[in-house]
Structure formats: C-alpha cells, structure tokens
C-alpha cells in the first residue's frame, strides 16, 4: 500500500505550505499611488534628460536581476540619503522587488517618451530591410 500526502486543503497542519512556492502573476506590477507618483517622477526626469534609450537598455538587461537591483538600492540608501529623500528610495526599492516592476517602469518610460515626442511609436518589422539595386 502506497502512502500519499493528503492535499493541503484536507490537512490543517499543512496550511502553511499552501503559498510556499507562490509567485506573482505575470504582467506588469500594480503600484500603489505613492509608488506610481515616484516612478512617474523618476521616469519624467529620465525623459527630460533624453536618456530614455540608455535607461530602457539598462532596464531590459537587468530585468532578470530586478530583485538584486532593488537590494542594491537598499545597500546604497546611506549614500542616497545625502542626495535625496530616503523614504522615496526605500519605497522605490520595495516596488522594484516585485516581479513585474521592471515591465511597469519600461512601459511608463516609453509612454512618457512618446508623449514628449508627440508621435505614436512605429511598429517594428521583424524582417530585414530589402536591398535596393
């Protein structure tokens, strides 16, 4: 006779295991109002300085490491306190710890850049350009 573990719903002692391996849903993270204002302020400054392309490149390259970049912000908090508001840096770091935060930030950067230019983005083709003779 094989012995199997009962399902979590049937064993109240195993209730702690229900969310042991839960992950955030796919897609962009949903920030709170304070995080939304903070991300918009940072993105607006990046767009104002016309650093959207380098910022997007950096965000896309560091997307798998978003939790580590948030931990780096926590590490740099003493230095950031001399440059700005410590509570904002901590709030931004907590937001960046979420899985879909980089996607949200890149979407906001692209939207603000399109708004600055005043033109809608052109769809990119996957086909290489045809040579002209």
C-alpha positions as CSV (number, residue, x, y, z in Angstrom):
1,X,0.0,0.0,0.0
2,X,1.4,3.4,-1.0
3,X,1.2,6.2,1.4
4,X,0.5,9.6,-0.1
5,X,0.4,13.0,1.4
6,X,-3.1,14.4,1.7
7,X,-4.0,17.6,-0.3
8,X,-3.3,20.8,1.6
9,X,-7.0,21.6,1.9
10,X,-7.6,18.3,3.8
11,X,-4.8,18.7,6.3
12,X,-5.0,21.8,8.5
13,X,-1.5,21.2,9.8
14,X,-0.1,21.7,6.2
15,X,-1.9,25.0,5.7
16,X,1.4,26.9,5.9
17,X,2.6,25.0,2.7
18,X,-0.2,26.4,0.5
19,X,1.7,29.5,-0.6
20,X,5.2,28.2,-0.1
21,X,6.0,28.4,-3.8
22,X,3.6,31.0,-5.0
23,X,4.8,33.6,-7.4
24,X,3.4,36.9,-8.6
25,X,1.1,36.8,-11.6
26,X,2.7,37.6,-15.0
27,X,2.5,41.1,-16.4
28,X,3.4,44.5,-15.0
29,X,3.2,45.1,-11.3
30,X,0.4,47.3,-10.0
31,X,2.0,50.0,-7.9
32,X,0.2,51.9,-5.2
33,X,-0.4,55.6,-5.5
34,X,2.8,56.6,-3.8
35,X,4.9,54.3,-5.9
36,X,3.1,55.5,-9.1
37,X,4.0,59.1,-8.3
38,X,7.6,58.2,-7.5
39,X,8.1,56.1,-10.7
40,X,6.5,58.8,-12.8
41,X,8.8,61.4,-11.3
42,X,11.9,59.3,-12.0
43,X,10.7,58.4,-15.5
44,X,9.9,62.1,-16.3
45,X,13.4,63.1,-15.2
46,X,15.0,60.4,-17.4
47,X,12.8,61.5,-20.4
48,X,13.6,65.2,-19.7
49,X,17.3,64.5,-19.9
50,X,16.7,62.4,-23.1
51,X,18.2,59.3,-21.6
52,X,15.2,57.1,-22.5
53,X,17.2,54.7,-24.8
54,X,20.0,54.0,-22.4
55,X,17.6,53.6,-19.5
56,X,15.5,51.2,-21.5
57,X,18.6,49.2,-22.4
58,X,19.7,49.1,-18.8
59,X,16.3,48.0,-17.6
60,X,15.9,45.3,-20.2
61,X,19.3,43.9,-19.5
62,X,18.7,43.9,-15.7
63,X,15.2,42.5,-15.9
64,X,16.2,39.0,-14.6
65,X,18.0,40.7,-11.8
66,X,15.3,43.1,-10.6
67,X,15.4,41.8,-7.1
68,X,19.2,42.3,-6.9
69,X,18.9,45.8,-8.2
70,X,16.3,46.6,-5.5
71,X,18.7,45.1,-2.9
72,X,21.4,47.3,-4.3
73,X,19.2,50.4,-3.7
74,X,18.8,49.2,-0.1
75,X,22.6,48.9,0.1
76,X,23.1,52.4,-1.3
77,X,20.5,54.0,1.0
78,X,23.0,55.8,3.2
79,X,24.6,57.5,0.1
80,X,21.1,58.2,-1.4
81,X,20.1,59.9,1.9
82,X,22.7,62.6,1.2
83,X,21.3,63.1,-2.3
84,X,17.6,63.0,-1.7
85,X,14.7,61.6,0.3
86,X,15.5,58.3,2.0
87,X,11.8,57.3,2.2
88,X,11.4,57.6,-1.5
89,X,14.5,55.5,-2.2
90,X,13.2,52.8,0.2
91,X,9.7,52.9,-1.4
92,X,11.3,52.6,-4.9
93,X,13.4,49.7,-3.7
94,X,10.4,47.9,-2.3
95,X,8.5,48.4,-5.5
96,X,11.4,47.1,-7.6
97,X,11.4,43.9,-5.6
98,X,8.1,42.8,-7.2
99,X,8.3,40.7,-10.4
100,X,6.6,42.9,-12.9
101,X,8.1,46.2,-11.7
102,X,10.6,46.5,-14.5
103,X,7.9,46.0,-17.1
104,X,5.8,48.7,-15.5
105,X,8.8,51.1,-15.4
106,X,9.7,50.4,-19.0
107,X,6.1,50.9,-20.1
108,X,6.0,54.3,-18.3
109,X,9.3,55.4,-19.8
110,X,8.1,54.5,-23.3
111,X,4.7,56.3,-22.7
112,X,6.4,59.4,-21.4
113,X,8.9,59.4,-24.3
114,X,6.1,59.1,-26.8
115,X,4.2,61.9,-25.1
116,X,7.4,64.1,-25.2
117,X,7.8,63.5,-28.9
118,X,4.2,63.9,-29.7
119,X,4.2,61.0,-32.2
120,X,2.9,57.4,-31.8
121,X,5.5,54.7,-31.9
122,X,6.0,53.0,-35.2
123,X,5.7,49.2,-35.2
124,X,9.0,47.4,-35.8
125,X,9.2,44.8,-38.5
126,X,10.9,41.5,-37.9
127,X,12.0,41.3,-41.5
128,X,15.4,42.7,-42.5
129,X,15.3,45.6,-45.0
130,X,15.3,44.6,-48.6
131,X,18.4,45.7,-50.5
132,X,17.9,48.2,-53.3
133,X,19.7,47.8,-56.5
